[in-house]
């Protein structure tokens, strides 16, 4: 009986915490995500710390010749400045 409770507790933890862990992305994945989102060429990127969290900053050359910096949250993979992806 006790063993079943432990397994249920572990399963519950995985259901709650699992998606948060699975969403964390590295710099290469962030660059891939930005490449799919914006029409342009990825020039490079770096990881920086902002307000205690890691943010990937990806530099992209747009078709009209502009260089834009797209910020991606490492923990969630979310683009933090979506207006920079608009044409």
Buried (B, 14 or more C-beta within 10 A) or exposed (E): EEEEEEEEEEEEEEEEEEEEEEEEBEBEBBBBBBBEBBEBEBEEBEEEEEEEEBBBBBBBEBEEEEEBEBBBBBEBBEBBEEEBBEE
